[in-house]
Amino acid sequence: MGTVDTDADLYVVRDGDRGGERSEWVQPTPVEQTVTDALTEATDVDPAAVNRLHSYVDPGDLRAVLRATGGTITFPVEDYEVTVHSNGRVTVR
């Protein structure tokens, strides 16, 4: 019996740049929370409506991009396109 590969242990470093203000603190944040935050900030998606991230993107593929020195992974969430960059930045279109 193997273990399930989930996004629970994937973190990105957020620089605190919110609304044009830069925070002094830099902290690791679970990638699932970072994607949910980006979606709710850019759209009218209710955070409760976003299922577990692994239902939208393969955790192994996401992990590979976050461990790389360059690259992105793009996947649909609800009616939006989410791109996670290897540097931890998340964009929503």
C-alpha positions as CSV (number, residue, x, y, z in Angstrom):
1,M,0.0,0.0,0.0
2,G,1.5,3.4,-1.0
3,T,0.9,6.9,0.2
4,V,-1.2,9.5,-1.6
5,D,0.8,12.2,-3.1
6,T,-1.1,15.4,-2.2
7,D,-0.3,19.1,-2.3
8,A,-0.5,19.3,1.6
9,D,3.3,19.5,1.9
10,L,3.9,22.0,-0.9
11,Y,4.7,25.6,0.2
12,V,5.5,28.8,-1.6
13,V,7.1,31.9,-0.1
14,R,4.9,34.9,-0.2
15,D,6.5,38.2,-0.1
16,G,3.6,40.0,1.5
17,D,3.1,42.4,-1.5
18,R,-0.6,43.0,-1.2
19,G,-2.4,46.0,-2.6
20,G,0.8,47.8,-3.4
21,E,2.1,47.5,0.2
22,R,5.0,45.4,1.0
23,S,5.2,43.5,4.3
24,E,8.4,43.0,6.2
25,W,7.6,39.3,6.8
26,V,8.2,36.6,4.3
27,Q,6.6,33.3,5.2
28,P,6.0,29.9,3.6
29,T,2.3,29.4,2.7
30,P,0.7,26.1,1.6
31,V,0.4,26.3,-2.2
32,E,-3.3,25.4,-2.0
33,Q,-4.0,28.5,0.2
34,T,-1.9,30.6,-2.1
35,V,-4.0,29.5,-5.1
36,T,-7.3,29.9,-3.2
37,D,-6.3,33.4,-2.1
38,A,-5.3,34.4,-5.7
39,L,-8.6,33.2,-7.0
40,T,-10.7,35.0,-4.4
41,E,-8.7,38.2,-4.8
42,A,-9.0,38.2,-8.6
43,T,-12.5,36.9,-9.0
44,D,-15.8,36.4,-7.2
45,V,-15.2,32.7,-6.5
46,D,-16.2,31.7,-3.0
47,P,-13.2,30.0,-1.3
48,A,-15.6,27.2,-0.1
49,A,-16.4,26.4,-3.7
50,V,-12.8,25.6,-4.5
51,N,-12.2,21.9,-4.0
52,R,-8.9,20.5,-3.0
53,L,-6.2,21.6,-5.4
54,H,-5.4,18.1,-6.4
55,S,-8.8,17.8,-8.0
56,Y,-7.7,20.4,-10.6
57,V,-4.0,19.7,-11.0
58,D,-1.7,16.7,-10.6
59,P,0.3,17.2,-7.4
60,G,3.4,15.6,-8.9
61,D,3.3,18.0,-11.8
62,L,2.8,21.0,-9.5
63,R,5.7,19.8,-7.3
64,A,8.0,19.4,-10.3
65,V,7.3,23.1,-11.4
66,L,7.8,24.4,-7.8
67,R,11.1,22.5,-7.5
68,A,12.3,23.8,-10.9
69,T,14.3,26.9,-11.5
70,G,11.9,28.0,-14.2
71,G,8.6,27.1,-15.8
72,T,4.9,27.2,-15.1
73,I,1.9,25.0,-14.9
74,T,-1.5,26.1,-16.0
75,F,-4.8,24.5,-15.1
76,P,-8.5,25.4,-15.0
77,V,-10.3,26.1,-11.7
78,E,-14.0,26.8,-12.0
79,D,-14.3,29.2,-15.0
80,Y,-10.7,30.5,-14.6
81,E,-7.2,29.7,-15.7
82,V,-4.7,29.5,-12.9
83,T,-0.9,29.6,-13.6
84,V,1.6,28.7,-10.9
85,H,5.1,29.9,-11.7
86,S,8.2,28.1,-10.4
87,N,9.0,31.2,-8.2
88,G,5.7,30.7,-6.4
89,R,3.8,33.5,-8.1
90,V,0.2,32.6,-9.0
91,T,-1.8,34.4,-11.7
92,V,-5.5,34.0,-12.5
93,R,-7.2,34.8,-15.8
